[in-house]
Amino acid sequence: MSAEPAGKHSFVYLAIGVAFGVVLTKSEVISWFRIQEMFRFQSFHMYGIIGSAVVTAALSLQIIKAFRIRSIDGEHIGIPTKVVGRPGPSHLLGGTLFGLGWALVGTCPGPMYALIGNGVTVMIVGLAGALAGAWTYGLLQPRLPH
Amino acid sequence: MWDLISNPWPWYVAGPLIGLVVPLLLLVGRKRFGVSTSLQHICAATVPRGLAYFNYDWRREGTWNLVFVLGVLLGGLVAATAFASPNGVINISDATREDLGALGLTDLSGLLPREIFSWAGLLTFPGLVMIVGGSFLVGFGARYAGGCTSGHAITGLADLQLGSLVAVIGFFVGGLVSTHFILPLLL
């Protein structure tokens, strides 16, 4: 996937990230209250956001495939299907552990960065916790079922 | 016009904009949208400790992703300052307000319950479990599952990946257990 030198198009990735952070904030996806509302099935808001994001992304992928659209550097966009792999225990167990944490801290990784930007400085501790979790996964990876 | 930008954005505006991140990253440099990979890159850059999972060229693989998440942080700052909502109240449903009130949360006025998500709240038992424990599980689970909401629920589902569907089912199993069984014990 990464045939280009590190740092190429960095300004564009930064700009897309800024736009994503603005949308996460303005749509209240970063709110612990919205996540609680979602897990209590008491509003369509989060489902509407995730659902319409999936539909938009799926249509975009079909358009890229159908018209064989190339990247801005003229490279063929081969959409990698092997990245996710066959469904296995890692998806179910990892997904369930993620969900347990998601409802407690009320934020997934993207909103966690956006919350720090929103001045919720205690989420720096949250980010450190998430890093500790990712590191622990790296430590235990050889021994976990996948 | 300004009201439309500064007031909270409806789902049918925000969702498609988030979905567009997927093709944009592919068009710029054939990158796959995913936020939790940044956690792996940060670990690989700081404390790899010889672990196989962190043994790769993070500069080559991960620089774009680290720049992207820095952008997300800055986007939060921009939204909170330049286009801040006129009142900071999150307009959640009355049913959710009642449920959270019944759990003992009294201040529902901000982005998140300040009695827990603050430096003072961090020093309480529920605050420690929810902030540190919850985040730890988010980081561990996302890397174990191979992705979080962006990688699995959005990119993976859009690409019709069965593994992503299984992961998203896991997200909800875990989320429902925490919401209905663990939070009532903590709060």
Chai-1 contact restraints between the chains, C-beta under 6 A:
chainA,res_idxA,chainB,res_idxB,connection_type,confidence,min_distance_angstrom,max_distance_angstrom,comment,restraint_id
A,S2,B,R60,contact,1.0,0.0,6.0,A-B,restraint_1
A,S2,B,E61,contact,1.0,0.0,6.0,A-B,restraint_2
A,E4,B,G29,contact,1.0,0.0,6.0,A-B,restraint_3
A,A6,B,R59,contact,1.0,0.0,6.0,A-B,restraint_4
A,A6,B,R60,contact,1.0,0.0,6.0,A-B,restraint_5
A,A6,B,T63,contact,1.0,0.0,6.0,A-B,restraint_6
A,G7,B,T63,contact,1.0,0.0,6.0,A-B,restraint_7
A,H9,B,V28,contact,1.0,0.0,6.0,A-B,restraint_8
A,H9,B,G29,contact,1.0,0.0,6.0,A-B,restraint_9
A,S10,B,V67,contact,1.0,0.0,6.0,A-B,restraint_10
A,V12,B,V28,contact,1.0,0.0,6.0,A-B,restraint_11
A,Y13,B,W64,contact,1.0,0.0,6.0,A-B,restraint_12
A,Y13,B,V67,contact,1.0,0.0,6.0,A-B,restraint_13
A,Y13,B,F68,contact,1.0,0.0,6.0,A-B,restraint_14
A,L14,B,V67,contact,1.0,0.0,6.0,A-B,restraint_15
A,L14,B,G71,contact,1.0,0.0,6.0,A-B,restraint_16
A,I16,B,L24,contact,1.0,0.0,6.0,A-B,restraint_17
A,G17,B,F68,contact,1.0,0.0,6.0,A-B,restraint_18
A,G17,B,G71,contact,1.0,0.0,6.0,A-B,restraint_19
A,G17,B,V72,contact,1.0,0.0,6.0,A-B,restraint_20
A,V18,B,G71,contact,1.0,0.0,6.0,A-B,restraint_21
A,V18,B,L74,contact,1.0,0.0,6.0,A-B,restraint_22
A,V18,B,G75,contact,1.0,0.0,6.0,A-B,restraint_23
A,F20,B,V21,contact,1.0,0.0,6.0,A-B,restraint_24
A,F20,B,V72,contact,1.0,0.0,6.0,A-B,restraint_25
A,G21,B,V72,contact,1.0,0.0,6.0,A-B,restraint_26
A,G21,B,G75,contact,1.0,0.0,6.0,A-B,restraint_27
A,G21,B,G76,contact,1.0,0.0,6.0,A-B,restraint_28
A,V22,B,G75,contact,1.0,0.0,6.0,A-B,restraint_29
A,V22,B,V78,contact,1.0,0.0,6.0,A-B,restraint_30
A,V22,B,A79,contact,1.0,0.0,6.0,A-B,restraint_31
A,V23,B,A14,contact,1.0,0.0,6.0,A-B,restraint_32
A,V23,B,L17,contact,1.0,0.0,6.0,A-B,restraint_33
A,V23,B,I18,contact,1.0,0.0,6.0,A-B,restraint_34
A,T25,B,G76,contact,1.0,0.0,6.0,A-B,restraint_35
A,T25,B,A79,contact,1.0,0.0,6.0,A-B,restraint_36
A,K26,B,W9,contact,1.0,0.0,6.0,A-B,restraint_37
A,K26,B,A79,contact,1.0,0.0,6.0,A-B,restraint_38
A,S27,B,W9,contact,1.0,0.0,6.0,A-B,restraint_39
A,S27,B,A14,contact,1.0,0.0,6.0,A-B,restraint_40
A,E28,B,P8,contact,1.0,0.0,6.0,A-B,restraint_41
A,E28,B,I90,contact,1.0,0.0,6.0,A-B,restraint_42
A,S31,B,I90,contact,1.0,0.0,6.0,A-B,restraint_43
A,S31,B,L111,contact,1.0,0.0,6.0,A-B,restraint_44
A,W32,B,L112,contact,1.0,0.0,6.0,A-B,restraint_45
A,F33,B,I90,contact,1.0,0.0,6.0,A-B,restraint_46
A,F33,B,I92,contact,1.0,0.0,6.0,A-B,restraint_47
A,Q36,B,T96,contact,1.0,0.0,6.0,A-B,restraint_48
A,E37,B,I92,contact,1.0,0.0,6.0,A-B,restraint_49
A,E37,B,S93,contact,1.0,0.0,6.0,A-B,restraint_50
A,E37,B,T96,contact,1.0,0.0,6.0,A-B,restraint_51
A,F39,B,G175,contact,1.0,0.0,6.0,A-B,restraint_52
A,F39,B,L176,contact,1.0,0.0,6.0,A-B,restraint_53
A,F39,B,T179,contact,1.0,0.0,6.0,A-B,restraint_54
A,R40,B,T96,contact,1.0,0.0,6.0,A-B,restraint_55
A,Q42,B,S93,contact,1.0,0.0,6.0,A-B,restraint_56
A,Q42,B,A95,contact,1.0,0.0,6.0,A-B,restraint_57
A,Q42,B,T96,contact,1.0,0.0,6.0,A-B,restraint_58
A,S43,B,S93,contact,1.0,0.0,6.0,A-B,restraint_59
A,H45,B,W11,contact,1.0,0.0,6.0,A-B,restraint_60
A,G48,B,W11,contact,1.0,0.0,6.0,A-B,restraint_61
A,G48,B,G15,contact,1.0,0.0,6.0,A-B,restraint_62
A,I49,B,W11,contact,1.0,0.0,6.0,A-B,restraint_63
A,I49,B,A14,contact,1.0,0.0,6.0,A-B,restraint_64
A,I49,B,G15,contact,1.0,0.0,6.0,A-B,restraint_65
A,I50,B,A153,contact,1.0,0.0,6.0,A-B,restraint_66
A,S52,B,G15,contact,1.0,0.0,6.0,A-B,restraint_67
A,S52,B,P16,contact,1.0,0.0,6.0,A-B,restraint_68
A,A53,B,G15,contact,1.0,0.0,6.0,A-B,restraint_69
A,A53,B,I18,contact,1.0,0.0,6.0,A-B,restraint_70
A,A53,B,G19,contact,1.0,0.0,6.0,A-B,restraint_71
A,A53,B,I154,contact,1.0,0.0,6.0,A-B,restraint_72
A,V54,B,I154,contact,1.0,0.0,6.0,A-B,restraint_73
A,V54,B,L157,contact,1.0,0.0,6.0,A-B,restraint_74
A,V54,B,A158,contact,1.0,0.0,6.0,A-B,restraint_75
A,T56,B,P16,contact,1.0,0.0,6.0,A-B,restraint_76
A,T56,B,G19,contact,1.0,0.0,6.0,A-B,restraint_77
A,A57,B,G19,contact,1.0,0.0,6.0,A-B,restraint_78
A,A57,B,V22,contact,1.0,0.0,6.0,A-B,restraint_79
A,A57,B,I154,contact,1.0,0.0,6.0,A-B,restraint_80
A,A57,B,A158,contact,1.0,0.0,6.0,A-B,restraint_81
A,A58,B,A158,contact,1.0,0.0,6.0,A-B,restraint_82
A,S60,B,P23,contact,1.0,0.0,6.0,A-B,restraint_83
A,L61,B,A158,contact,1.0,0.0,6.0,A-B,restraint_84
A,S71,B,L27,contact,1.0,0.0,6.0,A-B,restraint_85
A,S71,B,R30,contact,1.0,0.0,6.0,A-B,restraint_86
A,I77,B,L26,contact,1.0,0.0,6.0,A-B,restraint_87
A,I77,B,R30,contact,1.0,0.0,6.0,A-B,restraint_88
A,V84,B,G156,contact,1.0,0.0,6.0,A-B,restraint_89
A,V84,B,Q161,contact,1.0,0.0,6.0,A-B,restraint_90
A,V84,B,G163,contact,1.0,0.0,6.0,A-B,restraint_91
A,V84,B,S164,contact,1.0,0.0,6.0,A-B,restraint_92
A,G85,B,G163,contact,1.0,0.0,6.0,A-B,restraint_93
A,P87,B,L162,contact,1.0,0.0,6.0,A-B,restraint_94
A,P87,B,G163,contact,1.0,0.0,6.0,A-B,restraint_95
A,P87,B,V166,contact,1.0,0.0,6.0,A-B,restraint_96
A,S90,B,Y144,contact,1.0,0.0,6.0,A-B,restraint_97
A,H91,B,A145,contact,1.0,0.0,6.0,A-B,restraint_98
A,H91,B,G163,contact,1.0,0.0,6.0,A-B,restraint_99
A,H91,B,V166,contact,1.0,0.0,6.0,A-B,restraint_100
A,H91,B,A167,contact,1.0,0.0,6.0,A-B,restraint_101
A,L92,B,V166,contact,1.0,0.0,6.0,A-B,restraint_102
A,L92,B,G170,contact,1.0,0.0,6.0,A-B,restraint_103
A,G94,B,G141,contact,1.0,0.0,6.0,A-B,restraint_104
A,G94,B,Y144,contact,1.0,0.0,6.0,A-B,restraint_105
A,G94,B,A145,contact,1.0,0.0,6.0,A-B,restraint_106
A,G95,B,A145,contact,1.0,0.0,6.0,A-B,restraint_107
A,G95,B,A167,contact,1.0,0.0,6.0,A-B,restraint_108
A,G95,B,G170,contact,1.0,0.0,6.0,A-B,restraint_109
A,G95,B,F171,contact,1.0,0.0,6.0,A-B,restraint_110
A,T96,B,G170,contact,1.0,0.0,6.0,A-B,restraint_111
A,T96,B,V173,contact,1.0,0.0,6.0,A-B,restraint_112
A,T96,B,G174,contact,1.0,0.0,6.0,A-B,restraint_113
A,L97,B,L137,contact,1.0,0.0,6.0,A-B,restraint_114
A,L97,B,F140,contact,1.0,0.0,6.0,A-B,restraint_115
A,L97,B,G141,contact,1.0,0.0,6.0,A-B,restraint_116
A,F98,B,V138,contact,1.0,0.0,6.0,A-B,restraint_117
A,F98,B,G141,contact,1.0,0.0,6.0,A-B,restraint_118
A,F98,B,A142,contact,1.0,0.0,6.0,A-B,restraint_119
A,F98,B,A145,contact,1.0,0.0,6.0,A-B,restraint_120
A,F98,B,F171,contact,1.0,0.0,6.0,A-B,restraint_121
A,G99,B,G170,contact,1.0,0.0,6.0,A-B,restraint_122
A,G99,B,F171,contact,1.0,0.0,6.0,A-B,restraint_123
A,G99,B,G174,contact,1.0,0.0,6.0,A-B,restraint_124
A,G99,B,G175,contact,1.0,0.0,6.0,A-B,restraint_125
A,L100,B,L137,contact,1.0,0.0,6.0,A-B,restraint_126
A,L100,B,G174,contact,1.0,0.0,6.0,A-B,restraint_127
A,L100,B,S178,contact,1.0,0.0,6.0,A-B,restraint_128
A,G101,B,G134,contact,1.0,0.0,6.0,A-B,restraint_129
A,G101,B,L137,contact,1.0,0.0,6.0,A-B,restraint_130
A,G101,B,V138,contact,1.0,0.0,6.0,A-B,restraint_131
A,W102,B,G175,contact,1.0,0.0,6.0,A-B,restraint_132
A,A103,B,G175,contact,1.0,0.0,6.0,A-B,restraint_133
A,A103,B,S178,contact,1.0,0.0,6.0,A-B,restraint_134
A,A103,B,T179,contact,1.0,0.0,6.0,A-B,restraint_135
A,L104,B,M130,contact,1.0,0.0,6.0,A-B,restraint_136
A,L104,B,G134,contact,1.0,0.0,6.0,A-B,restraint_137
A,L104,B,S178,contact,1.0,0.0,6.0,A-B,restraint_138
A,V105,B,M130,contact,1.0,0.0,6.0,A-B,restraint_139
A,V105,B,G134,contact,1.0,0.0,6.0,A-B,restraint_140
A,V105,B,S135,contact,1.0,0.0,6.0,A-B,restraint_141
A,C108,B,C148,contact,1.0,0.0,6.0,A-B,restraint_142
A,C108,B,T149,contact,1.0,0.0,6.0,A-B,restraint_143
A,P109,B,V35,contact,1.0,0.0,6.0,A-B,restraint_144
A,P109,B,S36,contact,1.0,0.0,6.0,A-B,restraint_145
A,P109,B,C148,contact,1.0,0.0,6.0,A-B,restraint_146
A,G110,B,V35,contact,1.0,0.0,6.0,A-B,restraint_147
A,G110,B,V72,contact,1.0,0.0,6.0,A-B,restraint_148
A,G110,B,S150,contact,1.0,0.0,6.0,A-B,restraint_149
A,Y113,B,V69,contact,1.0,0.0,6.0,A-B,restraint_150
A,Y113,B,V72,contact,1.0,0.0,6.0,A-B,restraint_151
A,Y113,B,L73,contact,1.0,0.0,6.0,A-B,restraint_152
A,A114,B,V72,contact,1.0,0.0,6.0,A-B,restraint_153
A,A114,B,G76,contact,1.0,0.0,6.0,A-B,restraint_154
A,I116,B,L73,contact,1.0,0.0,6.0,A-B,restraint_155
A,G117,B,L73,contact,1.0,0.0,6.0,A-B,restraint_156
A,G117,B,L74,contact,1.0,0.0,6.0,A-B,restraint_157
A,G117,B,G76,contact,1.0,0.0,6.0,A-B,restraint_158
A,G117,B,L77,contact,1.0,0.0,6.0,A-B,restraint_159
A,N118,B,G76,contact,1.0,0.0,6.0,A-B,restraint_160
A,N118,B,A80,contact,1.0,0.0,6.0,A-B,restraint_161
A,V122,B,F117,contact,1.0,0.0,6.0,A-B,restraint_162
A,V122,B,S118,contact,1.0,0.0,6.0,A-B,restraint_163
A,V122,B,W119,contact,1.0,0.0,6.0,A-B,restraint_164
A,V122,B,L122,contact,1.0,0.0,6.0,A-B,restraint_165
A,V125,B,I131,contact,1.0,0.0,6.0,A-B,restraint_166
A,G126,B,I131,contact,1.0,0.0,6.0,A-B,restraint_167
A,G126,B,S135,contact,1.0,0.0,6.0,A-B,restraint_168
A,G129,B,V132,contact,1.0,0.0,6.0,A-B,restraint_169
A,G129,B,S135,contact,1.0,0.0,6.0,A-B,restraint_170
A,G129,B,F136,contact,1.0,0.0,6.0,A-B,restraint_171
A,A130,B,L39,contact,1.0,0.0,6.0,A-B,restraint_172
A,A130,B,S135,contact,1.0,0.0,6.0,A-B,restraint_173
A,A130,B,V138,contact,1.0,0.0,6.0,A-B,restraint_174
A,A130,B,G139,contact,1.0,0.0,6.0,A-B,restraint_175
A,L131,B,L39,contact,1.0,0.0,6.0,A-B,restraint_176
A,L131,B,I42,contact,1.0,0.0,6.0,A-B,restraint_177
A,A132,B,F136,contact,1.0,0.0,6.0,A-B,restraint_178
A,G133,B,F136,contact,1.0,0.0,6.0,A-B,restraint_179
A,G133,B,G139,contact,1.0,0.0,6.0,A-B,restraint_180
A,G133,B,F140,contact,1.0,0.0,6.0,A-B,restraint_181
A,A134,B,L39,contact,1.0,0.0,6.0,A-B,restraint_182
A,A134,B,Q40,contact,1.0,0.0,6.0,A-B,restraint_183
A,A134,B,C43,contact,1.0,0.0,6.0,A-B,restraint_184
A,A134,B,G139,contact,1.0,0.0,6.0,A-B,restraint_185
A,A134,B,R143,contact,1.0,0.0,6.0,A-B,restraint_186
A,W135,B,C43,contact,1.0,0.0,6.0,A-B,restraint_187
A,T136,B,F140,contact,1.0,0.0,6.0,A-B,restraint_188
A,Y137,B,F140,contact,1.0,0.0,6.0,A-B,restraint_189
A,Y137,B,R143,contact,1.0,0.0,6.0,A-B,restraint_190
A,Y137,B,Y144,contact,1.0,0.0,6.0,A-B,restraint_191
A,G138,B,L51,contact,1.0,0.0,6.0,A-B,restraint_192
A,G138,B,Y53,contact,1.0,0.0,6.0,A-B,restraint_193
A,G138,B,F54,contact,1.0,0.0,6.0,A-B,restraint_194
A,Q141,B,Y53,contact,1.0,0.0,6.0,A-B,restraint_195
